[in-house]
Each structure stands twice: as C-alpha cells, then as structure tokens.
Amino acid sequence: MAAENCIPDWLTRQVLAGSKNIALVTGVNEGQSYTWADLQSRAILMSGVLSGQGVGEGDRVAVLLGNGSHFVEIFHALIQLKAILVPLNTRLTGAELVWQLQDVGASYLLYDEQNEAKVAEFRPQLSDLVFLRADNLANLPPAEFTLREWIDLSELHTIIYSSGTTGQPKGVRLTYGNHYWGALASSLNLGNQRSDKWLAVLPLFHVGGLSILFRSLIYGIPAVVHESFDPVAVNRAIETGGVTIVSVVATMLQRMLDQQGAKPYRLHLRCILLGGGPAPLPLLERCQAISVPVVQTYGMTETASQFATLAPEWAIRKIGSAGLPLQPNALRIEREGQSVPVGEVGEIVVRGPTLSPGYDRRSEATARAFREGWFYTGDLGRVDAEGFLYVVDRRDDLIISGGENVYPAELEAVLLSHPAIEEAGVFGLPDEKWGAVPIAVVKLRAGETVETQALLEWCATRLARYKQPSRIIFRDLYLPHNAGGKLLRRVLREEYSIHGDDKVPN
Amino acid sequence: MAAENCIPDWLTRQVLAGSKNIALVTGVNEGQSYTWADLQSRAILMSGVLSGQGVGEGDRVAVLLGNGSHFVEIFHALIQLKAILVPLNTRLTGAELVWQLQDVGASYLLYDEQNEAKVAEFRPQLSDLVFLRADNLANLPPAEFTLREWIDLSELHTIIYSSGTTGQPKGVRLTYGNHYWGALASSLNLGNQRSDKWLAVLPLFHVGGLSILFRSLIYGIPAVVHESFDPVAVNRAIETGGVTIVSVVATMLQRMLDQQGAKPYRLHLRCILLGGGPAPLPLLERCQAISVPVVQTYGMTETASQFATLAPEWAIRKIGSAGLPLQPNALRIEREGQSVPVGEVGEIVVRGPTLSPGYDRRSEATARAFREGWFYTGDLGRVDAEGFLYVVDRRDDLIISGGENVYPAELEAVLLSHPAIEEAGVFGLPDEKWGAVPIAVVKLRAGETVETQALLEWCATRLARYKQPSRIIFRDLYLPHNAGGKLLRRVLREEYSIHGDDKVPN
C-alpha cells in the first residue's frame, strides 16, 4: 500500500502517456533520439545490471560522467533502484574527487571513457569503492529486477556538492519532492507546452542541468542534451531542432549572440533561462535590442535549481531583476535578524517546497543555514516595491571599504559596459587606510586596447568614489569560473595575492 | 512564522506578477473585465464588510449565487477571511436548500437578486442564519481587515454537496491543497500557457465550475464567466473573445456544434474539456470529423474536479476513454476487494493529492468510501492494456438481468447512434423472470419519427439479447439532468414507476 507521500512512478507514467514520444535527444549534432519506451527499456537493463553488481536501495552511487545518454540512463536506473545519485563535477582534480567520494561515503563510482585517465590516477586511494565503466555495463549479467510502482516524495534522490564558490563544498541533500516541486514551480512561471523541447548544455552534474532531466520526465517533453557547449550547435538546435527553452549562463549567451549575428532567433524559441549569478546588464540590454526572449533566474543547489525567475513579460520593465520567487516559494531580505525595508540590501532568505532538507552529515552547517523552514543563502539582494528580487552579490565577496559596502558585481557591471572590455572581475584586498579596497581584473576584447587611466575615468563618472577600483589589472586569459558559470572571485583574489603580503603586482 | 504546509497567498502573488493582467471577464457579452488589482481591491472591500458582519475564520458561509462577479468577489473574500465556502446549487428547491443549510451548519447565506424569491420562501424556517444580499454588501460598513500572507494547504476551503445522482447528498470537504493540486495536475496534462483563457459556463457552485476559478488564480490567467449557457455566446467567446479552453458537458457541446455549423473553430481553441459522465460516442466522433479538440474527462466533487483526462493527442486513438489518471493521481479497478485483470469492469478506486479528506460530519460514510488513502467512487469502469480508463457507468445505475450486468450507458450509446434519437436514458425495473429488465426512454429529434419495432431491431443487431431494452418509451420532453449535466436515471425511473407496482405506462 502506497504511503501518503507516494505518487506513481514518473517514467512509467510517461511511457503510458506516450511511449513513442521523444524523451531524449543527444549529441551536439542531435544524432540520437530516444522515445520514452527506449528510455524505459534501457533503464530496466541498466537497473538489472547494477542490481547484479549489488547496487540497492539507499546506496550512494557517484557518477563521473559527461553529458550524454549514459548519464540519462543511469539517472533513470538509480531512480528505479532507489539508490542515491551523487553527481560529481568532471572538472575537479583527482584530489578533490577523492575528498568528495570519501566525504559522501560512496559505494560505487560510475564513470565514462573520457574520465578514465583521471579515475586511474586516484583509484588506488579508494580500495573500498566499486568502480564501473558506464559504457561496459551492458556486457555485465543483469539480475532480476522489477520496476518501482511508486515514488515517495520524501525519499532522498540526490546529494550534490554545492558549487564551492565559498569555503569547503558540502553535500546538499535533495529529495524527490524537491525536484518535483522544482519542475512544478518552473511550469507555473514559464508555462508548459506539449511542443516544448528543453536544451541542456549546462553540465548534468550540476543542479541546473539535472533539473532539465526532471522537467523532461515530469512534463513528458524531450530533453536535448549536448555533451558540451558549442554556440554553433546551440543556435542550430534552436534553428532546426525545435528547441523552445534553453538554460545557459551569461558567458554562453554572450557567445551564442556573437555567433548568431544579426539573424533573429526563430519564434518558437520562447525562453532563454539565464542563471549562474547576476547577469551583466549590457548583455540583457543587447538581448532586448534584438528581441531575444531572455529571463534572468536566481537559484542554487539548495533550492533544487530555479528559486526565482523573471516572467518573460517583465523582461523589459524589470531588467536586471531575477523576478518574483516562483510560486509557491517565498523570500525575505534580512539584516541582523530583521527584515529590511523595501529597496534595502540584505541577505536573501528563502523558503518553499524545493528547499533541501539540509546538508549531508553536517548538522552544524545545516543548523546554521536552515532555520525554522527558511534557508539563509549568504547572497545579498534587495526587493523593489513590487516584490521583485535583485541579486546584488555573493555575501562572501562583499568588500567593506571605509565603512561603506562595495559590491563587486556593481563595479564589474560598470566595467563590462565599456565597449573594450570582455570580462571583468573584482575582489577586495586589505588596505591600511580603508580596511579593504576593490581591485579589478579585466580582459579586453580581441584587438581592443585601452589605457588604465581611461578605465579609471570611465568608473569615476559612473560610481561613487569609494566604489571605484583601487587598481586595474589587465590579463589575456579568461577569468576563472566554476562549471556552473559563476565567477570565482575568491580564486582571482588568491591568484593576485600570492606575491607576498597580499600585494598586487603592478 | 509560516508552517510547513504554507505557501504565499495566491491573489497577492498574481497582483505582484501582473496587477494589470486580466483576471476575470463576466457577462455573456463579456462586457466587464477585472484585472488582478481590481479583484484584489474588491476582495479587500468585501472582506472588510463581511468581517464587519461577523464573518471570521472557520465560519461556514453558504452562497446561493448565479455565475458572475459577485460569486468571484465573495470567493476571494472568503479565502482572505479563512471562512469556509459552501456553494449551493441554485436549482434546488427551497426544501432541499433548507436541508443542506441545516446539515452543513451554515452561519451565513449570501444570495443575489435572482434567488431572492426562493430565499424569501424558506427564510422563516432558518431563524439563526444571517441572510445577506450580495449586491447590497458594498453599502455596509467595512471593518478593519488585513490581507492574509500565507495559505495553509491543509486548511478546509470548501464544502460542496455531492451531485446527488445517488442517495442523499453529502457535504464533501475540500482543502486548499486539494484545489491547488487540482490545478497543478490539470496543467501537467493539458499544459499551461500565458495566453490561456478558460471559459466557465458550468455553474460555479459545482466543482467543475469552481475549479476554473482556482486555475485562473493559480496560473494567473483570465477566467471568462458566463451567467448561463448560451451556445451562441460560447461560440462567440471562442471566436472573438480569445477563449482557449472551455469546460462543458455533452448536452452543451451538442448545442455548440449545432449552432456552429460547418465553420471550424479558431485554432487558438486548444481544448474542450468534456465532463459530467461518459460521453456519447457519436458526439465524440462528430467532433473528430470536424477537428474539434475535445477531450473527455472523468472527475467528481471528491477529487476536486478532473481526476483523469484524455490528453489531446490521444483523442482519436482512445476515443471514448477518459484517459490516464492525471499525474500524480492513481487508480485501480476493483471487484470484491480484488484488483481485476486488464479490460474487466469493476469499481473505479482512486487516490491522489486532490482527494477530499472525507465527508463533512459523516464519519460512517467517510469510512465506507475512503479507505487507506483510496476513494471508492461507486462508478464502474475498466482500464485497457495501456492504463487508459473507460468509465462504464455509475454503479448505482447498474441493472442485473438474469445474472448478467447491463450497463445503461452502453444501451443508451446504441440508441443515441440512431439518427432519429436526440436523447436516451435507461433504467432498470424489477421483473419476475429476470430479476430486472432495462427500460429505455427516448426523445426524438424535431421532425423525426420512428417505430418502436424499428428501434428494437436497431438494438437487436447491436447488443446481446440480455442488454436489449424490455420496453421503449417515447417522450417529448428533454430528459432530466442535474446541473453538472449528469443524466438522472434515478429520476427517470421514479417518473415512470409511480403508476403503481413499478409498472411502466404503455
């Protein structure tokens, strides 16, 4: 008998609702299509094999897989087995992976060919872990196995290590219910159409990519999965592949637009969901000028992806905003334990049914961040009189200079509005007089030159004195971002602080 | 601090999301439009006035109102006041209304001008009840009143007396969560688009009409409310009013098609949701022939409207089916406590988050119908190999003849397929030899004639001997239906059984 919280298994439901409908398209050339019936039979095969290898309910199964059909098949198989998915970031070093595998207590690691060399390197350090090559699984003998009938929404589905832009990564626990509500809440905001196709170019090991698999599964629409980001391929998927929604970060969108040129996107493209941190205003304005349907979103692993998203019809009037909390989420802006007045900046504190029940095996960190049903994001933001959220910055990047708050993102936005600048990052360094001062690192567009003095003047005309950069550093390399597209200001700061006494090289 | 089950108030959310978006259109000529801001200020006014009259949390407030803005304003005001809405069927007699008002323990009755005469008639019998004319409320002094911030999904929202096609009406309790899931589940099946407009021609006092107000409120789309059914007005609302979805019962659809003639419906009409009992196959076929996007739905008050609905893409292949249970609902077909094999008929037993917590103050009836999370509908149906539901009949209309089951709906469908017949109803009468025999009542189309013998032969070539009508009665009047469009076979039986000893007049 199914418990209170149980709902019928999603995959079976989609097979019944349309076994021949397309569930998945893979390859940057979209060469491979899978129907719901295909996915189900592959999930059954994979579940049988994994079951034969001993994988069962509650086991923590780490995956180190690129975007592609193996990831999706294993995603479905682990649901069928009631095993817990631990998606690992393929960009991590061997040492970082070992740390996470040990921290989470993984029993199995499924990996693919492209990650084999890295796995070979750290394998000797993890003698208790069962290593399985995903592309070899089909050759192993399958055990008896029955499809699950029910999904218990309170059951743990995923442990995802949070992006680690600040401090040590923590395993974020996400239930089936968190992911279900993530899909429902997104659909109440963006709508949900039978003709939708959602393109995943974000890594599936991040919540932003993984949530697309859930939306596909819950809405019964195809997920189009590209193994990596190629702006030509993304534009083609929109142009000829019928993609209606695509989730990207700012750098991706920039490159898509550069590649697309003056040609407008097809009308069936109804939404570009832009996540991964506050978006540069010039990019949003560029999109508006050419009618690209972009909406900014604010979310994190702890909220099972999107928490707030600007509804498409507000894109122009509320440019720069991440929108209202998705229904049925709620937020407040807090400073020193008090809600702040409208328009003032404070910590973004959130609640809703997508909210993680907490960090894995970290009761202290959980108790600190999750209080009475609310999650303290550590991010800074403000809401306007109509309740729209403007994300100001990551709290841990905040620079306090002469008693005034300097938000790196604000200074970066000013620098990015300069035509010669392609990327900008700002961090704080200690300063005897002011406590801390903002340092800007910029990368110019190819073929562009500009003097430091000119840039300082550019800022001086646009920002209060205390917000202006104390120094501007030019570099040729792109700035460091994590795989979710977030600018790693901490890394930038470390990079420019190693020359003794936190002095910046001149 | 909001409890676990709380979500932000819907009305406030829609005002934030788009205060100037249209929330409601009323009048068969669609003369009046209300934005979300309009609705909110009217709800505030109405809440203040009702609060001034003593209406508060948990009060049972009955409404005897036609479809229109008063109903909608009061609907919103009662949510704000946390009072319980008891919508009364305006087609009931005074005696029936008195019975329901006493049964539910109503403290207030809000009524409108068109129901005043009826109210005046029974008012003396209910001295403890506060009577308020809805159109006079604006003249009463408002009390202080604050908008609610949160909705607790476990809170009781409505008590609706079930349609009463069988036995004594019972008050069905529906929570905010039941209605919320009703809207979510419908959207996972039919999709949900910003451009949607849902037409309510069904009475708002029935769950089929009321659920349209919830979908409007939760999706943020306009509800178009007609005070009564007029096929010309419905067709015009589709043609020029931008209506994309309309909920109807079979007799309404029939009249819409008759009026529309050969002209195809506009493409933006994406769904005609056909409820109120198994639909006649000829009607569905007629729709298919002219590409009318009709889908059959199965639902009841106890499931907060739609429980299963055929997805539009299955309309042709699964004609006659009510579809799969809406995600995340589930069903099974049971006979004598056991699930029956695929294809066999049994009682439809359902579960899901839209399921009422039970009947009001009727613990015995609740215990009988609601068992371990499942609701025993009393309806008969079967599922095919792919899980699609075919509703066969209301259990209580079942005729057992010579040990064989005769389903009135099956015989009615055969009669309806005869070109001369406009309506057909079948009921059972006791019979010495067979236990019971089916009696058919038919109404011919205007200008048509047909002999009894010809009709008996029509049936004989299409049905097993025991399913053929024992007698066919011609009548000029339309057959009795309840306000939800369900054929009242019980009434028909009573009508033809009063001439002593259950003998049918010849």
Interface residues (C-beta under 8 A of the other chain):
Chain A: M1 A2 E4 I7 P8 W10 R13 L16 A17 G18 L184 S187 L188 G191 N192 Q193 R194 I218 Y219 A311 P312 E313 L324 P325 Q327 P328 N329 A330 R351 G352 P353 E372 G373 E386 G387 F388
Chain B: M1 A2 E4 I7 P8 W10 R13 L16 A17 G18 L184 S187 L188 G191 N192 Q193 R194 I218 Y219 A311 P312 E313 L324 P325 Q327 P328 N329 A330 R351 G352 P353 E372 G373 E386 G387 F388
